C-alpha cells in the first residue's frame, strides 16, 4: 500500500468518525460511479456476516445451557 493510499484511508476513517453522514454519501457516490471497486468488499462482508451469525447462534446456545 502506498503512502497515498494510507493517507486516503486515514482521511476516510477520520471522516467516518467525525461526519458519518458525509462519509455515507461519499461512499454511496463512489459505489455508483465505480461499482467494480466494491464487488469483492460485498462478498467479503457477506462472509463476515454469515460467520457472525454462526457465532451469535453459538453464543445463544451457550447462554441457554
ABEGO torsion letter per residue (X at the ends): XBAAAAAAAAAAAAAAAABAAAAAAAAAAAAAABAAAAAAAAAAAAAAAAAAAAAAAAAAAAAAX
